[in-house]
C-alpha cells in the first residue's frame, strides 16, 4: 500500500469517528447542546444558539472531508497492490 493512501485512510477513519460523535451531539426540537448552557450563551433571532451553529459548521466540514477522502480512496486504492 502506498504511503499516501495509508495517510488518507488514517484521516478517513479519524474523520469518520469525529463525524459519528458530532452527529450524536445534535438533538432534535431545541434540546441540543446549546440548551445545556441556557443562561450562559445568548440565542440569535432565529432561535438557534451559537453553539448549535458551530456544531452544524463542524459537522458539515467533517462530512465534506469525509466525502473528499472517500473519493480519493476510490481513485487511488488498488486492492492487493
LOTOR-791106 format. One record per atom (N, C-alpha, C, CB): residue number from 1; residue in one letter; chain; x, y, z. Coordinates in nm, 2 decimals, padded with zeros to 4 digits, m for minus. Glycine has a CB too. Layout:
N
NODE seq type mol     xx     yy     zz
NODE NUM    A   A      X      Y      Z
...
***
This chain:
81
NODE seq type mol     xx     yy     zz
NODE   1    X   A  00.08 m00.12  00.00
NODE   1    X   A  00.00  00.00  00.00
NODE   1    X   A  00.09  00.12  00.00
NODE   1    X   A m00.10  00.00  00.12
NODE   2    X   A  00.05  00.22 m00.08
NODE   2    X   A  00.12  00.34 m00.09
NODE   2    X   A  00.11  00.42  00.04
NODE   2    X   A  00.07  00.43 m00.21
NODE   3    X   A  00.22  00.50  00.07
NODE   3    X   A  00.22  00.58  00.20
NODE   3    X   A  00.11  00.68  00.19
NODE   3    X   A  00.35  00.64  00.22
NODE   4    X   A  00.09  00.74  00.07
NODE   4    X   A m00.02  00.85  00.06
NODE   4    X   A m00.16  00.79  00.08
NODE   4    X   A m00.01  00.91 m00.08
NODE   5    X   A m00.18  00.67  00.03
NODE   5    X   A m00.31  00.60  00.05
NODE   5    X   A m00.33  00.57  00.20
NODE   5    X   A m00.32  00.48 m00.04
NODE   6    X   A m00.22  00.52  00.26
NODE   6    X   A m00.23  00.50  00.41
NODE   6    X   A m00.26  00.62  00.49
NODE   6    X   A m00.10  00.44  00.45
NODE   7    X   A m00.20  00.73  00.45
NODE   7    X   A m00.23  00.86  00.52
NODE   7    X   A m00.37  00.90  00.50
NODE   7    X   A m00.13  00.97  00.47
NODE   8    X   A m00.42  00.89  00.38
NODE   8    X   A m00.56  00.92  00.35
NODE   8    X   A m00.66  00.83  00.43
NODE   8    X   A m00.59  00.91  00.20
NODE   9    X   A m00.62  00.70  00.44
NODE   9    X   A m00.70  00.61  00.51
NODE   9    X   A m00.71  00.64  00.66
NODE   9    X   A m00.65  00.46  00.49
NODE  10    X   A m00.60  00.68  00.72
NODE  10    X   A m00.59  00.72  00.86
NODE  10    X   A m00.68  00.84  00.88
NODE  10    X   A m00.45  00.75  00.91
NODE  11    X   A m00.67  00.94  00.79
NODE  11    X   A m00.75  01.06  00.80
NODE  11    X   A m00.90  01.03  00.79
NODE  11    X   A m00.71  01.17  00.69
NODE  12    X   A m00.93  00.94  00.69
NODE  12    X   A m01.07  00.90  00.67
NODE  12    X   A m01.13  00.83  00.79
NODE  12    X   A m01.07  00.80  00.55
NODE  13    X   A m01.05  00.74  00.86
NODE  13    X   A m01.10  00.68  00.98
NODE  13    X   A m01.12  00.78  01.09
NODE  13    X   A m01.01  00.56  01.02
NODE  14    X   A m01.03  00.87  01.11
NODE  14    X   A m01.04  00.97  01.21
NODE  14    X   A m01.16  01.06  01.19
NODE  14    X   A m00.91  01.06  01.22
NODE  15    X   A m01.18  01.10  01.07
NODE  15    X   A m01.30  01.19  01.03
NODE  15    X   A m01.43  01.11  01.05
NODE  15    X   A m01.28  01.24  00.89
NODE  16    X   A m01.43  00.98  01.02
NODE  16    X   A m01.55  00.90  01.04
NODE  16    X   A m01.59  00.90  01.19
NODE  16    X   A m01.52  00.76  00.99
NODE  17    X   A m01.49  00.88  01.27
NODE  17    X   A m01.52  00.88  01.42
NODE  17    X   A m01.57  01.01  01.46
NODE  17    X   A m01.39  00.83  01.49
NODE  18    X   A m01.50  01.12  01.42
NODE  18    X   A m01.55  01.25  01.45
NODE  18    X   A m01.69  01.28  01.40
NODE  18    X   A m01.45  01.35  01.40
NODE  19    X   A m01.72  01.24  01.28
NODE  19    X   A m01.85  01.26  01.23
NODE  19    X   A m01.96  01.19  01.31
NODE  19    X   A m01.85  01.21  01.08
NODE  20    X   A m01.93  01.07  01.35
NODE  20    X   A m02.03  01.00  01.44
NODE  20    X   A m02.05  01.07  01.57
NODE  20    X   A m01.98  00.85  01.47
NODE  21    X   A m01.94  01.12  01.63
NODE  21    X   A m01.95  01.19  01.76
NODE  21    X   A m02.03  01.32  01.74
NODE  21    X   A m01.81  01.23  01.81
NODE  22    X   A m02.00  01.40  01.63
NODE  22    X   A m02.07  01.53  01.62
NODE  22    X   A m02.21  01.51  01.57
NODE  22    X   A m01.99  01.61  01.52
NODE  23    X   A m02.25  01.41  01.50
NODE  23    X   A m02.39  01.38  01.46
NODE  23    X   A m02.46  01.34  01.59
NODE  23    X   A m02.40  01.27  01.36
NODE  24    X   A m02.40  01.26  01.68
NODE  24    X   A m02.47  01.23  01.80
NODE  24    X   A m02.49  01.34  01.90
NODE  24    X   A m02.40  01.11  01.87
NODE  25    X   A m02.41  01.45  01.88
NODE  25    X   A m02.42  01.56  01.97
NODE  25    X   A m02.55  01.65  01.93
NODE  25    X   A m02.30  01.65  01.96
NODE  26    X   A m02.59  01.63  01.81
NODE  26    X   A m02.71  01.70  01.76
NODE  26    X   A m02.83  01.64  01.83
NODE  26    X   A m02.73  01.69  01.61
NODE  27    X   A m02.93  01.72  01.86
NODE  27    X   A m03.05  01.67  01.92
NODE  27    X   A m03.17  01.75  01.86
NODE  27    X   A m03.05  01.69  02.07
NODE  28    X   A m03.28  01.69  01.85
NODE  28    X   A m03.39  01.75  01.78
NODE  28    X   A m03.48  01.84  01.87
NODE  28    X   A m03.48  01.64  01.73
NODE  29    X   A m03.55  01.93  01.80
NODE  29    X   A m03.65  02.01  01.86
NODE  29    X   A m03.60  02.10  01.98
NODE  29    X   A m03.77  01.93  01.91
NODE  30    X   A m03.49  02.16  01.96
NODE  30    X   A m03.45  02.26  02.06
NODE  30    X   A m03.39  02.20  02.19
NODE  30    X   A m03.56  02.35  02.10
NODE  31    X   A m03.35  02.08  02.19
NODE  31    X   A m03.30  02.02  02.31
NODE  31    X   A m03.15  01.98  02.29
NODE  31    X   A m03.38  01.90  02.36
NODE  32    X   A m03.08  02.06  02.21
NODE  32    X   A m02.94  02.02  02.17
NODE  32    X   A m02.84  02.07  02.27
NODE  32    X   A m02.91  02.08  02.04
NODE  33    X   A m02.72  02.08  02.23
NODE  33    X   A m02.61  02.11  02.31
NODE  33    X   A m02.63  02.26  02.37
NODE  33    X   A m02.48  02.10  02.24
NODE  34    X   A m02.68  02.35  02.29
NODE  34    X   A m02.70  02.48  02.34
NODE  34    X   A m02.79  02.50  02.45
NODE  34    X   A m02.75  02.57  02.22
NODE  35    X   A m02.88  02.40  02.47
NODE  35    X   A m02.97  02.41  02.58
NODE  35    X   A m02.91  02.38  02.72
NODE  35    X   A m03.09  02.31  02.56
NODE  36    X   A m02.79  02.32  02.71
NODE  36    X   A m02.71  02.29  02.84
NODE  36    X   A m02.66  02.42  02.90
NODE  36    X   A m02.60  02.20  02.81
NODE  37    X   A m02.64  02.52  02.81
NODE  37    X   A m02.58  02.65  02.86
NODE  37    X   A m02.68  02.76  02.84
NODE  37    X   A m02.45  02.68  02.78
NODE  38    X   A m02.81  02.74  02.89
NODE  38    X   A m02.92  02.83  02.86
NODE  38    X   A m02.89  02.97  02.91
NODE  38    X   A m03.04  02.78  02.93
NODE  39    X   A m02.84  02.99  03.02
NODE  39    X   A m02.81  03.12  03.07
NODE  39    X   A m02.68  03.18  03.03
NODE  39    X   A m02.82  03.12  03.22
NODE  40    X   A m02.59  03.10  02.98
NODE  40    X   A m02.46  03.14  02.95
NODE  40    X   A m02.44  03.21  02.81
NODE  40    X   A m02.36  03.03  02.96
NODE  41    X   A m02.50  03.14  02.71
NODE  41    X   A m02.49  03.19  02.57
NODE  41    X   A m02.62  03.24  02.52
NODE  41    X   A m02.44  03.07  02.48
NODE  42    X   A m02.62  03.36  02.47
NODE  42    X   A m02.74  03.42  02.41
NODE  42    X   A m02.78  03.35  02.28
NODE  42    X   A m02.73  03.57  02.39
NODE  43    X   A m02.91  03.35  02.25
NODE  43    X   A m02.95  03.29  02.13
NODE  43    X   A m02.97  03.40  02.02
NODE  43    X   A m03.08  03.21  02.15
NODE  44    X   A m02.97  03.36  01.90
NODE  44    X   A m02.99  03.46  01.79
NODE  44    X   A m03.14  03.48  01.76
NODE  44    X   A m02.91  03.42  01.66
NODE  45    X   A m03.17  03.56  01.66
NODE  45    X   A m03.31  03.59  01.63
NODE  45    X   A m03.38  03.46  01.58
NODE  45    X   A m03.32  03.69  01.53
NODE  46    X   A m03.31  03.37  01.52
NODE  46    X   A m03.37  03.25  01.46
NODE  46    X   A m03.40  03.14  01.57
NODE  46    X   A m03.29  03.19  01.35
NODE  47    X   A m03.35  03.17  01.69
NODE  47    X   A m03.37  03.07  01.80
NODE  47    X   A m03.26  02.97  01.81
NODE  47    X   A m03.50  03.00  01.78
NODE  48    X   A m03.16  02.97  01.71
NODE  48    X   A m03.05  02.87  01.72
NODE  48    X   A m02.93  02.94  01.79
NODE  48    X   A m03.01  02.83  01.57
NODE  49    X   A m02.88  02.87  01.89
NODE  49    X   A m02.77  02.92  01.96
NODE  49    X   A m02.64  02.92  01.89
NODE  49    X   A m02.75  02.84  02.09
NODE  50    X   A m02.54  02.99  01.94
NODE  50    X   A m02.41  03.00  01.88
NODE  50    X   A m02.34  02.86  01.88
NODE  50    X   A m02.32  03.10  01.95
NODE  51    X   A m02.36  02.79  01.99
NODE  51    X   A m02.30  02.65  01.99
NODE  51    X   A m02.36  02.56  01.89
NODE  51    X   A m02.32  02.59  02.14
NODE  52    X   A m02.49  02.57  01.87
NODE  52    X   A m02.56  02.48  01.77
NODE  52    X   A m02.51  02.52  01.63
NODE  52    X   A m02.71  02.50  01.77
NODE  53    X   A m02.49  02.65  01.60
NODE  53    X   A m02.44  02.69  01.47
NODE  53    X   A m02.30  02.64  01.45
NODE  53    X   A m02.44  02.84  01.45
NODE  54    X   A m02.21  02.65  01.55
NODE  54    X   A m02.08  02.60  01.53
NODE  54    X   A m02.08  02.44  01.52
NODE  54    X   A m01.99  02.64  01.65
NODE  55    X   A m02.17  02.38  01.59
NODE  55    X   A m02.18  02.23  01.58
NODE  55    X   A m02.22  02.19  01.44
NODE  55    X   A m02.28  02.18  01.68
NODE  56    X   A m02.31  02.27  01.38
NODE  56    X   A m02.35  02.25  01.24
NODE  56    X   A m02.24  02.27  01.14
NODE  56    X   A m02.47  02.34  01.20
NODE  57    X   A m02.16  02.37  01.16
NODE  57    X   A m02.05  02.40  01.08
NODE  57    X   A m01.94  02.29  01.08
NODE  57    X   A m01.98  02.54  01.11
NODE  58    X   A m01.91  02.25  01.20
NODE  58    X   A m01.81  02.14  01.22
NODE  58    X   A m01.86  02.01  01.16
NODE  58    X   A m01.78  02.12  01.37
NODE  59    X   A m01.99  01.98  01.17
NODE  59    X   A m02.04  01.86  01.11
NODE  59    X   A m02.04  01.87  00.96
NODE  59    X   A m02.19  01.84  01.16
NODE  60    X   A m02.07  01.98  00.90
NODE  60    X   A m02.06  02.00  00.76
NODE  60    X   A m01.92  01.99  00.71
NODE  60    X   A m02.12  02.13  00.71
NODE  61    X   A m01.83  02.05  00.78
NODE  61    X   A m01.69  02.04  00.74
NODE  61    X   A m01.64  01.89  00.75
NODE  61    X   A m01.60  02.13  00.83
NODE  62    X   A m01.67  01.82  00.85
NODE  62    X   A m01.63  01.68  00.86
NODE  62    X   A m01.69  01.60  00.75
NODE  62    X   A m01.67  01.63  01.00
NODE  63    X   A m01.82  01.62  00.72
NODE  63    X   A m01.88  01.55  00.61
NODE  63    X   A m01.82  01.58  00.48
NODE  63    X   A m02.03  01.59  00.61
NODE  64    X   A m01.78  01.70  00.46
NODE  64    X   A m01.71  01.73  00.33
NODE  64    X   A m01.57  01.66  00.32
NODE  64    X   A m01.69  01.89  00.32
NODE  65    X   A m01.50  01.67  00.43
NODE  65    X   A m01.37  01.60  00.44
NODE  65    X   A m01.39  01.45  00.42
NODE  65    X   A m01.29  01.63  00.57
NODE  66    X   A m01.49  01.39  00.48
NODE  66    X   A m01.52  01.25  00.46
NODE  66    X   A m01.55  01.22  00.31
NODE  66    X   A m01.65  01.21  00.55
NODE  67    X   A m01.63  01.30  00.25
NODE  67    X   A m01.66  01.28  00.10
NODE  67    X   A m01.53  01.29  00.02
NODE  67    X   A m01.76  01.38  00.06
NODE  68    X   A m01.44  01.39  00.05
NODE  68    X   A m01.32  01.40 m00.03
NODE  68    X   A m01.23  01.28 m00.01
NODE  68    X   A m01.25  01.53  00.01
NODE  69    X   A m01.21  01.24  00.11
NODE  69    X   A m01.12  01.13  00.14
NODE  69    X   A m01.18  01.00  00.08
NODE  69    X   A m01.10  01.11  00.29
NODE  70    X   A m01.31  00.99  00.08
NODE  70    X   A m01.38  00.87  00.02
NODE  70    X   A m01.35  00.87 m00.13
NODE  70    X   A m01.53  00.87  00.05
NODE  71    X   A m01.36  00.98 m00.20
NODE  71    X   A m01.34  00.98 m00.34
NODE  71    X   A m01.19  00.96 m00.37
NODE  71    X   A m01.38  01.12 m00.40
NODE  72    X   A m01.10  01.01 m00.29
NODE  72    X   A m00.96  00.99 m00.31
NODE  72    X   A m00.92  00.84 m00.29
NODE  72    X   A m00.88  01.07 m00.22
NODE  73    X   A m00.98  00.78 m00.19
NODE  73    X   A m00.96  00.64 m00.17
NODE  73    X   A m01.02  00.55 m00.29
NODE  73    X   A m01.02  00.59 m00.04
NODE  74    X   A m01.13  00.59 m00.34
NODE  74    X   A m01.19  00.52 m00.45
NODE  74    X   A m01.10  00.53 m00.58
NODE  74    X   A m01.33  00.57 m00.49
NODE  75    X   A m01.03  00.64 m00.60
NODE  75    X   A m00.95  00.66 m00.71
NODE  75    X   A m00.81  00.59 m00.69
NODE  75    X   A m00.93  00.80 m00.75
NODE  76    X   A m00.75  00.61 m00.57
NODE  76    X   A m00.61  00.58 m00.55
NODE  76    X   A m00.59  00.43 m00.50
NODE  76    X   A m00.55  00.67 m00.46
NODE  77    X   A m00.68  00.38 m00.43
NODE  77    X   A m00.66  00.25 m00.36
NODE  77    X   A m00.67  00.13 m00.46
NODE  77    X   A m00.76  00.23 m00.25
NODE  78    X   A m00.57  00.05 m00.47
NODE  78    X   A m00.58 m00.07 m00.55
NODE  78    X   A m00.56 m00.19 m00.46
NODE  78    X   A m00.47 m00.07 m00.66
NODE  79    X   A m00.66 m00.28 m00.45
NODE  79    X   A m00.65 m00.39 m00.36
NODE  79    X   A m00.55 m00.49 m00.40
NODE  79    X   A m00.79 m00.47 m00.35
NODE  80    X   A m00.47 m00.54 m00.31
NODE  80    X   A m00.37 m00.63 m00.34
NODE  80    X   A m00.24 m00.57 m00.40
NODE  80    X   A m00.42 m00.74 m00.43
NODE  81    X   A m00.23 m00.44 m00.41
NODE  81    X   A m00.11 m00.39 m00.47
NODE  81    X   A m00.07 m00.27 m00.40
NODE  81    X   A m00.14 m00.35 m00.61
***
